[in-house]
Amino acid sequence: YSPDLAPSDYHLFRSMVHGLAGQCLANFEEVQNWLDEWFRSKDAWFYRRGIHVLPERWQKCVANEGRYFE
């Protein structure tokens, strides 16, 4: 297992970071409410698309021999 190949890093968390831009969440309840709403706002296509691009992203990691790339 390599954390560099964790599926959630590619699609889920990347999208989450964009959604959090400019947000100021003051406490755990605000964080939890934001996350609940964020997950509710994503349709099935969002997850399906993320799954379908994984093989290409994994191949890119392998081709770069684990080195960092954007």
PDB file of N, CA, C and O in Angstrom:
ATOM      1  N   TYR A   1       0.837  -1.193   0.000  1.00  0.00           N
ATOM      2  CA  TYR A   1       0.000   0.000   0.000  1.00  0.00           C
ATOM      3  C   TYR A   1       0.872   1.242   0.000  1.00  0.00           C
ATOM      4  O   TYR A   1       1.848   1.324   0.745  1.00  0.00           O
ATOM      5  N   SER A   2       0.526   2.185  -0.816  1.00  0.00           N
ATOM      6  CA  SER A   2       1.227   3.464  -0.854  1.00  0.00           C
ATOM      7  C   SER A   2       0.208   4.584  -0.674  1.00  0.00           C
ATOM      8  O   SER A   2      -0.775   4.641  -1.413  1.00  0.00           O
ATOM      9  N   PRO A   3       0.423   5.476   0.295  1.00  0.00           N
ATOM     10  CA  PRO A   3      -0.510   6.593   0.456  1.00  0.00           C
ATOM     11  C   PRO A   3      -0.529   7.502  -0.767  1.00  0.00           C
ATOM     12  O   PRO A   3      -1.474   8.268  -0.954  1.00  0.00           O
ATOM     13  N   ASP A   4       0.511   7.423  -1.607  1.00  0.00           N
ATOM     14  CA  ASP A   4       0.532   8.211  -2.836  1.00  0.00           C
ATOM     15  C   ASP A   4      -0.558   7.775  -3.810  1.00  0.00           C
ATOM     16  O   ASP A   4      -0.932   8.524  -4.711  1.00  0.00           O
ATOM     17  N   LEU A   5      -1.058   6.572  -3.623  1.00  0.00           N
ATOM     18  CA  LEU A   5      -2.052   6.032  -4.534  1.00  0.00           C
ATOM     19  C   LEU A   5      -3.445   5.972  -3.919  1.00  0.00           C
ATOM     20  O   LEU A   5      -4.332   5.322  -4.473  1.00  0.00           O
ATOM     21  N   ALA A   6      -3.652   6.634  -2.791  1.00  0.00           N
ATOM     22  CA  ALA A   6      -4.950   6.609  -2.121  1.00  0.00           C
ATOM     23  C   ALA A   6      -6.009   7.260  -3.007  1.00  0.00           C
ATOM     24  O   ALA A   6      -5.873   8.434  -3.353  1.00  0.00           O
ATOM     25  N   PRO A   7      -7.053   6.534  -3.381  1.00  0.00           N
ATOM     26  CA  PRO A   7      -8.064   7.074  -4.284  1.00  0.00           C
ATOM     27  C   PRO A   7      -8.706   8.371  -3.797  1.00  0.00           C
ATOM     28  O   PRO A   7      -8.990   9.259  -4.601  1.00  0.00           O
ATOM     29  N   SER A   8      -8.933   8.486  -2.513  1.00  0.00           N
ATOM     30  CA  SER A   8      -9.620   9.673  -2.000  1.00  0.00           C
ATOM     31  C   SER A   8      -8.810  10.949  -2.211  1.00  0.00           C
ATOM     32  O   SER A   8      -9.384  12.031  -2.330  1.00  0.00           O
ATOM     33  N   ASP A   9      -7.497  10.834  -2.258  1.00  0.00           N
ATOM     34  CA  ASP A   9      -6.665  12.021  -2.454  1.00  0.00           C
ATOM     35  C   ASP A   9      -6.904  12.657  -3.814  1.00  0.00           C
ATOM     36  O   ASP A   9      -6.800  13.875  -3.955  1.00  0.00           O
ATOM     37  N   TYR A  10      -7.218  11.859  -4.803  1.00  0.00           N
ATOM     38  CA  TYR A  10      -7.314  12.357  -6.166  1.00  0.00           C
ATOM     39  C   TYR A  10      -8.591  13.121  -6.441  1.00  0.00           C
ATOM     40  O   TYR A  10      -8.555  14.163  -7.095  1.00  0.00           O
ATOM     41  N   HIS A  11      -9.676  12.648  -5.976  1.00  0.00           N
ATOM     42  CA  HIS A  11     -10.957  13.205  -6.396  1.00  0.00           C
ATOM     43  C   HIS A  11     -11.706  13.840  -5.234  1.00  0.00           C
ATOM     44  O   HIS A  11     -12.066  15.016  -5.283  1.00  0.00           O
ATOM     45  N   LEU A  12     -11.932  13.070  -4.215  1.00  0.00           N
ATOM     46  CA  LEU A  12     -12.759  13.523  -3.103  1.00  0.00           C
ATOM     47  C   LEU A  12     -12.134  14.693  -2.365  1.00  0.00           C
ATOM     48  O   LEU A  12     -12.750  15.753  -2.258  1.00  0.00           O
ATOM     49  N   PHE A  13     -10.924  14.520  -1.856  1.00  0.00           N
ATOM     50  CA  PHE A  13     -10.312  15.574  -1.050  1.00  0.00           C
ATOM     51  C   PHE A  13      -9.932  16.783  -1.896  1.00  0.00           C
ATOM     52  O   PHE A  13      -9.994  17.920  -1.428  1.00  0.00           O
ATOM     53  N   ARG A  14      -9.547  16.539  -3.111  1.00  0.00           N
ATOM     54  CA  ARG A  14      -9.202  17.653  -4.001  1.00  0.00           C
ATOM     55  C   ARG A  14     -10.418  18.547  -4.231  1.00  0.00           C
ATOM     56  O   ARG A  14     -10.314  19.773  -4.186  1.00  0.00           O
ATOM     57  N   SER A  15     -11.551  17.934  -4.474  1.00  0.00           N
ATOM     58  CA  SER A  15     -12.784  18.692  -4.666  1.00  0.00           C
ATOM     59  C   SER A  15     -13.200  19.387  -3.372  1.00  0.00           C
ATOM     60  O   SER A  15     -13.694  20.515  -3.394  1.00  0.00           O
ATOM     61  N   MET A  16     -12.998  18.710  -2.258  1.00  0.00           N
ATOM     62  CA  MET A  16     -13.336  19.278  -0.953  1.00  0.00           C
ATOM     63  C   MET A  16     -12.520  20.538  -0.670  1.00  0.00           C
ATOM     64  O   MET A  16     -13.047  21.524  -0.156  1.00  0.00           O
ATOM     65  N   VAL A  17     -11.251  20.499  -1.003  1.00  0.00           N
ATOM     66  CA  VAL A  17     -10.375  21.656  -0.784  1.00  0.00           C
ATOM     67  C   VAL A  17     -10.899  22.861  -1.556  1.00  0.00           C
ATOM     68  O   VAL A  17     -10.911  23.979  -1.039  1.00  0.00           O
ATOM     69  N   HIS A  18     -11.330  22.632  -2.786  1.00  0.00           N
ATOM     70  CA  HIS A  18     -11.880  23.734  -3.581  1.00  0.00           C
ATOM     71  C   HIS A  18     -13.148  24.283  -2.933  1.00  0.00           C
ATOM     72  O   HIS A  18     -13.362  25.495  -2.917  1.00  0.00           O
ATOM     73  N   GLY A  19     -13.980  23.408  -2.406  1.00  0.00           N
ATOM     74  CA  GLY A  19     -15.210  23.840  -1.751  1.00  0.00           C
ATOM     75  C   GLY A  19     -14.965  24.594  -0.460  1.00  0.00           C
ATOM     76  O   GLY A  19     -15.766  25.442  -0.066  1.00  0.00           O
ATOM     77  N   LEU A  20     -13.863  24.289   0.197  1.00  0.00           N
ATOM     78  CA  LEU A  20     -13.531  24.949   1.466  1.00  0.00           C
ATOM     79  C   LEU A  20     -12.846  26.296   1.281  1.00  0.00           C
ATOM     80  O   LEU A  20     -12.693  27.048   2.244  1.00  0.00           O
ATOM     81  N   ALA A  21     -12.437  26.608   0.075  1.00  0.00           N
ATOM     82  CA  ALA A  21     -11.730  27.870  -0.175  1.00  0.00           C
ATOM     83  C   ALA A  21     -12.579  29.042   0.307  1.00  0.00           C
ATOM     84  O   ALA A  21     -13.736  29.194  -0.085  1.00  0.00           O
ATOM     85  N   GLY A  22     -11.992  29.851   1.151  1.00  0.00           N
ATOM     86  CA  GLY A  22     -12.670  31.033   1.666  1.00  0.00           C
ATOM     87  C   GLY A  22     -13.599  30.774   2.836  1.00  0.00           C
ATOM     88  O   GLY A  22     -14.182  31.714   3.378  1.00  0.00           O
ATOM     89  N   GLN A  23     -13.749  29.527   3.234  1.00  0.00           N
ATOM     90  CA  GLN A  23     -14.618  29.186   4.360  1.00  0.00           C
ATOM     91  C   GLN A  23     -13.892  29.413   5.678  1.00  0.00           C
ATOM     92  O   GLN A  23     -12.678  29.231   5.769  1.00  0.00           O
ATOM     93  N   CYS A  24     -14.635  29.807   6.683  1.00  0.00           N
ATOM     94  CA  CYS A  24     -14.090  29.932   8.034  1.00  0.00           C
ATOM     95  C   CYS A  24     -15.048  29.205   8.966  1.00  0.00           C
ATOM     96  O   CYS A  24     -16.095  29.736   9.336  1.00  0.00           O
ATOM     97  N   LEU A  25     -14.683  27.999   9.335  1.00  0.00           N
ATOM     98  CA  LEU A  25     -15.532  27.168  10.180  1.00  0.00           C
ATOM     99  C   LEU A  25     -15.003  27.242  11.604  1.00  0.00           C
ATOM    100  O   LEU A  25     -13.872  26.841  11.877  1.00  0.00           O
ATOM    101  N   ALA A  26     -15.826  27.757  12.505  1.00  0.00           N
ATOM    102  CA  ALA A  26     -15.364  28.121  13.845  1.00  0.00           C
ATOM    103  C   ALA A  26     -15.346  26.970  14.839  1.00  0.00           C
ATOM    104  O   ALA A  26     -14.632  27.036  15.839  1.00  0.00           O
ATOM    105  N   ASN A  27     -16.114  25.920  14.586  1.00  0.00           N
ATOM    106  CA  ASN A  27     -16.171  24.841  15.573  1.00  0.00           C
ATOM    107  C   ASN A  27     -16.530  23.524  14.879  1.00  0.00           C
ATOM    108  O   ASN A  27     -16.813  23.483  13.682  1.00  0.00           O
ATOM    109  N   PHE A  28     -16.510  22.472  15.658  1.00  0.00           N
ATOM    110  CA  PHE A  28     -16.756  21.134  15.122  1.00  0.00           C
ATOM    111  C   PHE A  28     -18.130  21.040  14.473  1.00  0.00           C
ATOM    112  O   PHE A  28     -18.274  20.418  13.421  1.00  0.00           O
ATOM    113  N   GLU A  29     -19.131  21.643  15.079  1.00  0.00           N
ATOM    114  CA  GLU A  29     -20.488  21.580  14.533  1.00  0.00           C
ATOM    115  C   GLU A  29     -20.558  22.220  13.143  1.00  0.00           C
ATOM    116  O   GLU A  29     -21.216  21.687  12.250  1.00  0.00           O
ATOM    117  N   GLU A  30     -19.892  23.348  12.959  1.00  0.00           N
ATOM    118  CA  GLU A  30     -19.866  23.984  11.640  1.00  0.00           C
ATOM    119  C   GLU A  30     -19.151  23.106  10.617  1.00  0.00           C
ATOM    120  O   GLU A  30     -19.576  23.011   9.466  1.00  0.00           O
ATOM    121  N   VAL A  31     -18.075  22.473  11.039  1.00  0.00           N
ATOM    122  CA  VAL A  31     -17.347  21.561  10.147  1.00  0.00           C
ATOM    123  C   VAL A  31     -18.251  20.394   9.760  1.00  0.00           C
ATOM    124  O   VAL A  31     -18.353  20.038   8.587  1.00  0.00           O
ATOM    125  N   GLN A  32     -18.898  19.811  10.748  1.00  0.00           N
ATOM    126  CA  GLN A  32     -19.775  18.673  10.492  1.00  0.00           C
ATOM    127  C   GLN A  32     -20.934  19.068   9.570  1.00  0.00           C
ATOM    128  O   GLN A  32     -21.272  18.324   8.649  1.00  0.00           O
ATOM    129  N   ASN A  33     -21.535  20.222   9.811  1.00  0.00           N
ATOM    130  CA  ASN A  33     -22.631  20.689   8.955  1.00  0.00           C
ATOM    131  C   ASN A  33     -22.148  20.942   7.531  1.00  0.00           C
ATOM    132  O   ASN A  33     -22.838  20.603   6.570  1.00  0.00           O
ATOM    133  N   TRP A  34     -20.958  21.539   7.394  1.00  0.00           N
ATOM    134  CA  TRP A  34     -20.414  21.795   6.058  1.00  0.00           C
ATOM    135  C   TRP A  34     -20.184  20.478   5.321  1.00  0.00           C
ATOM    136  O   TRP A  34     -20.545  20.342   4.152  1.00  0.00           O
ATOM    137  N   LEU A  35     -19.579  19.507   6.012  1.00  0.00           N
ATOM    138  CA  LEU A  35     -19.317  18.207   5.389  1.00  0.00           C
ATOM    139  C   LEU A  35     -20.609  17.506   4.989  1.00  0.00           C
ATOM    140  O   LEU A  35     -20.708  16.961   3.890  1.00  0.00           O
ATOM    141  N   ASP A  36     -21.601  17.518   5.881  1.00  0.00           N
ATOM    142  CA  ASP A  36     -22.892  16.890   5.558  1.00  0.00           C
ATOM    143  C   ASP A  36     -23.490  17.498   4.297  1.00  0.00           C
ATOM    144  O   ASP A  36     -23.951  16.774   3.415  1.00  0.00           O
ATOM    145  N   GLU A  37     -23.484  18.814   4.208  1.00  0.00           N
ATOM    146  CA  GLU A  37     -24.044  19.502   3.042  1.00  0.00           C
ATOM    147  C   GLU A  37     -23.207  19.233   1.791  1.00  0.00           C
ATOM    148  O   GLU A  37     -23.755  19.040   0.706  1.00  0.00           O
ATOM    149  N   TRP A  38     -21.892  19.219   1.942  1.00  0.00           N
ATOM    150  CA  TRP A  38     -21.019  18.978   0.799  1.00  0.00           C
ATOM    151  C   TRP A  38     -21.278  17.591   0.212  1.00  0.00           C
ATOM    152  O   TRP A  38     -21.425  17.445  -1.002  1.00  0.00           O
ATOM    153  N   PHE A  39     -21.333  16.567   1.081  1.00  0.00           N
ATOM    154  CA  PHE A  39     -21.594  15.209   0.592  1.00  0.00           C
ATOM    155  C   PHE A  39     -22.983  15.105  -0.038  1.00  0.00           C
ATOM    156  O   PHE A  39     -23.148  14.442  -1.062  1.00  0.00           O
ATOM    157  N   ARG A  40     -23.978  15.752   0.563  1.00  0.00           N
ATOM    158  CA  ARG A  40     -25.334  15.734   0.015  1.00  0.00           C
ATOM    159  C   ARG A  40     -25.394  16.391  -1.371  1.00  0.00           C
ATOM    160  O   ARG A  40     -26.208  16.008  -2.211  1.00  0.00           O
ATOM    161  N   SER A  41     -24.539  17.367  -1.595  1.00  0.00           N
ATOM    162  CA  SER A  41     -24.581  18.113  -2.856  1.00  0.00           C
ATOM    163  C   SER A  41     -23.969  17.348  -4.032  1.00  0.00           C
ATOM    164  O   SER A  41     -24.139  17.757  -5.181  1.00  0.00           O
ATOM    165  N   LYS A  42     -23.274  16.265  -3.772  1.00  0.00           N
ATOM    166  CA  LYS A  42     -22.609  15.503  -4.837  1.00  0.00           C
ATOM    167  C   LYS A  42     -23.530  14.409  -5.361  1.00  0.00           C
ATOM    168  O   LYS A  42     -24.090  13.629  -4.590  1.00  0.00           O
ATOM    169  N   ASP A  43     -23.677  14.364  -6.668  1.00  0.00           N
ATOM    170  CA  ASP A  43     -24.508  13.330  -7.266  1.00  0.00           C
ATOM    171  C   ASP A  43     -23.671  12.081  -7.587  1.00  0.00           C
ATOM    172  O   ASP A  43     -22.455  12.063  -7.395  1.00  0.00           O
ATOM    173  N   ALA A  44     -24.345  11.055  -8.072  1.00  0.00           N
ATOM    174  CA  ALA A  44     -23.661   9.786  -8.361  1.00  0.00           C
ATOM    175  C   ALA A  44     -22.567   9.965  -9.412  1.00  0.00           C
ATOM    176  O   ALA A  44     -21.536   9.295  -9.353  1.00  0.00           O
ATOM    177  N   TRP A  45     -22.785  10.864 -10.372  1.00  0.00           N
ATOM    178  CA  TRP A  45     -21.795  11.083 -11.427  1.00  0.00           C
ATOM    179  C   TRP A  45     -20.467  11.576 -10.858  1.00  0.00           C
ATOM    180  O   TRP A  45     -19.405  11.206 -11.359  1.00  0.00           O
ATOM    181  N   PHE A  46     -20.516  12.401  -9.826  1.00  0.00           N
ATOM    182  CA  PHE A  46     -19.301  12.908  -9.186  1.00  0.00           C
ATOM    183  C   PHE A  46     -18.425  11.740  -8.724  1.00  0.00           C
ATOM    184  O   PHE A  46     -17.223  11.724  -8.987  1.00  0.00           O
ATOM    185  N   TYR A  47     -19.020  10.771  -8.042  1.00  0.00           N
ATOM    186  CA  TYR A  47     -18.260   9.620  -7.536  1.00  0.00           C
ATOM    187  C   TYR A  47     -17.850   8.692  -8.675  1.00  0.00           C
ATOM    188  O   TYR A  47     -16.732   8.177  -8.685  1.00  0.00           O
ATOM    189  N   ARG A  48     -18.743   8.479  -9.625  1.00  0.00           N
ATOM    190  CA  ARG A  48     -18.442   7.603 -10.757  1.00  0.00           C
ATOM    191  C   ARG A  48     -17.256   8.145 -11.558  1.00  0.00           C
ATOM    192  O   ARG A  48     -16.348   7.398 -11.924  1.00  0.00           O
ATOM    193  N   ARG A  49     -17.277   9.439 -11.821  1.00  0.00           N
ATOM    194  CA  ARG A  49     -16.176  10.059 -12.571  1.00  0.00           C
ATOM    195  C   ARG A  49     -14.857   9.882 -11.817  1.00  0.00           C
ATOM    196  O   ARG A  49     -13.834   9.566 -12.424  1.00  0.00           O
ATOM    197  N   GLY A  50     -14.878  10.084 -10.504  1.00  0.00           N
ATOM    198  CA  GLY A  50     -13.671   9.925  -9.700  1.00  0.00           C
ATOM    199  C   GLY A  50     -13.104   8.518  -9.763  1.00  0.00           C
ATOM    200  O   GLY A  50     -11.888   8.327  -9.785  1.00  0.00           O
ATOM    201  N   ILE A  51     -13.987   7.544  -9.790  1.00  0.00           N
ATOM    202  CA  ILE A  51     -13.553   6.147  -9.863  1.00  0.00           C
ATOM    203  C   ILE A  51     -12.971   5.835 -11.239  1.00  0.00           C
ATOM    204  O   ILE A  51     -11.972   5.123 -11.344  1.00  0.00           O
ATOM    205  N   HIS A  52     -13.584   6.360 -12.282  1.00  0.00           N
ATOM    206  CA  HIS A  52     -13.136   6.049 -13.645  1.00  0.00           C
ATOM    207  C   HIS A  52     -11.779   6.651 -13.997  1.00  0.00           C
ATOM    208  O   HIS A  52     -11.093   6.126 -14.874  1.00  0.00           O
ATOM    209  N   VAL A  53     -11.379   7.720 -13.350  1.00  0.00           N
ATOM    210  CA  VAL A  53     -10.070   8.318 -13.671  1.00  0.00           C
ATOM    211  C   VAL A  53      -8.925   7.705 -12.860  1.00  0.00           C
ATOM    212  O   VAL A  53      -7.759   8.011 -13.108  1.00  0.00           O
ATOM    213  N   LEU A  54      -9.250   6.844 -11.897  1.00  0.00           N
ATOM    214  CA  LEU A  54      -8.200   6.265 -11.052  1.00  0.00           C
ATOM    215  C   LEU A  54      -7.136   5.494 -11.824  1.00  0.00           C
ATOM    216  O   LEU A  54      -5.951   5.725 -11.580  1.00  0.00           O
ATOM    217  N   PRO A  55      -7.485   4.590 -12.740  1.00  0.00           N
ATOM    218  CA  PRO A  55      -6.420   3.847 -13.438  1.00  0.00           C
ATOM    219  C   PRO A  55      -5.418   4.767 -14.136  1.00  0.00           C
ATOM    220  O   PRO A  55      -4.214   4.512 -14.105  1.00  0.00           O
ATOM    221  N   GLU A  56      -5.906   5.823 -14.759  1.00  0.00           N
ATOM    222  CA  GLU A  56      -5.012   6.762 -15.432  1.00  0.00           C
ATOM    223  C   GLU A  56      -4.090   7.450 -14.424  1.00  0.00           C
ATOM    224  O   GLU A  56      -2.898   7.618 -14.683  1.00  0.00           O
ATOM    225  N   ARG A  57      -4.632   7.839 -13.295  1.00  0.00           N
ATOM    226  CA  ARG A  57      -3.817   8.511 -12.274  1.00  0.00           C
ATOM    227  C   ARG A  57      -2.813   7.548 -11.648  1.00  0.00           C
ATOM    228  O   ARG A  57      -1.675   7.928 -11.371  1.00  0.00           O
ATOM    229  N   TRP A  58      -3.230   6.307 -11.426  1.00  0.00           N
ATOM    230  CA  TRP A  58      -2.297   5.321 -10.877  1.00  0.00           C
ATOM    231  C   TRP A  58      -1.147   5.094 -11.855  1.00  0.00           C
ATOM    232  O   TRP A  58       0.014   5.023 -11.452  1.00  0.00           O
ATOM    233  N   GLN A  59      -1.477   4.981 -13.139  1.00  0.00           N
ATOM    234  CA  GLN A  59      -0.435   4.776 -14.146  1.00  0.00           C
ATOM    235  C   GLN A  59       0.537   5.947 -14.158  1.00  0.00           C
ATOM    236  O   GLN A  59       1.742   5.757 -14.326  1.00  0.00           O
ATOM    237  N   LYS A  60       0.020   7.150 -13.982  1.00  0.00           N
ATOM    238  CA  LYS A  60       0.879   8.334 -13.944  1.00  0.00           C
ATOM    239  C   LYS A  60       1.847   8.252 -12.759  1.00  0.00           C
ATOM    240  O   LYS A  60       3.017   8.612 -12.890  1.00  0.00           O
ATOM    241  N   CYS A  61       1.366   7.780 -11.606  1.00  0.00           N
ATOM    242  CA  CYS A  61       2.241   7.611 -10.432  1.00  0.00           C
ATOM    243  C   CYS A  61       3.333   6.590 -10.719  1.00  0.00           C
ATOM    244  O   CYS A  61       4.501   6.805 -10.396  1.00  0.00           O
ATOM    245  N   VAL A  62       2.942   5.481 -11.325  1.00  0.00           N
ATOM    246  CA  VAL A  62       3.909   4.426 -11.643  1.00  0.00           C
ATOM    247  C   VAL A  62       4.928   4.945 -12.654  1.00  0.00           C
ATOM    248  O   VAL A  62       6.128   4.720 -12.493  1.00  0.00           O
ATOM    249  N   ALA A  63       4.464   5.632 -13.687  1.00  0.00           N
ATOM    250  CA  ALA A  63       5.360   6.150 -14.725  1.00  0.00           C
ATOM    251  C   ALA A  63       6.352   7.165 -14.162  1.00  0.00           C
ATOM    252  O   ALA A  63       7.469   7.285 -14.665  1.00  0.00           O
ATOM    253  N   ASN A  64       5.951   7.895 -13.126  1.00  0.00           N
ATOM    254  CA  ASN A  64       6.834   8.885 -12.503  1.00  0.00           C
ATOM    255  C   ASN A  64       7.632   8.296 -11.344  1.00  0.00           C
ATOM    256  O   ASN A  64       8.296   9.019 -10.601  1.00  0.00           O
ATOM    257  N   GLU A  65       7.557   6.976 -11.199  1.00  0.00           N
ATOM    258  CA  GLU A  65       8.297   6.244 -10.166  1.00  0.00           C
ATOM    259  C   GLU A  65       8.087   6.835  -8.775  1.00  0.00           C
ATOM    260  O   GLU A  65       9.010   6.891  -7.962  1.00  0.00           O
ATOM    261  N   GLY A  66       6.854   7.275  -8.518  1.00  0.00           N
ATOM    262  CA  GLY A  66       6.505   7.764  -7.187  1.00  0.00           C
ATOM    263  C   GLY A  66       6.929   9.190  -6.895  1.00  0.00           C
ATOM    264  O   GLY A  66       6.655   9.708  -5.812  1.00  0.00           O
ATOM    265  N   ARG A  67       7.598   9.834  -7.851  1.00  0.00           N
ATOM    266  CA  ARG A  67       8.013  11.225  -7.629  1.00  0.00           C
ATOM    267  C   ARG A  67       6.796  12.136  -7.658  1.00  0.00           C
ATOM    268  O   ARG A  67       5.779  11.823  -8.277  1.00  0.00           O
ATOM    269  N   TYR A  68       6.919  13.260  -6.981  1.00  0.00           N
ATOM    270  CA  TYR A  68       5.824  14.223  -6.925  1.00  0.00           C
ATOM    271  C   TYR A  68       5.587  14.852  -8.296  1.00  0.00           C
ATOM    272  O   TYR A  68       6.533  15.142  -9.028  1.00  0.00           O
ATOM    273  N   PHE A  69       4.339  15.054  -8.628  1.00  0.00           N
ATOM    274  CA  PHE A  69       3.962  15.780  -9.845  1.00  0.00           C
ATOM    275  C   PHE A  69       2.607  16.421  -9.597  1.00  0.00           C
ATOM    276  O   PHE A  69       1.868  16.014  -8.700  1.00  0.00           O
ATOM    277  N   GLU A  70       2.295  17.413 -10.389  1.00  0.00           N
ATOM    278  CA  GLU A  70       1.001  18.111 -10.261  1.00  0.00           C
ATOM    279  C   GLU A  70      -0.037  17.434 -11.112  1.00  0.00           C
ATOM    280  O   GLU A  70      -1.189  17.868 -11.143  1.00  0.00           O
TER     281      GLU A  70
END
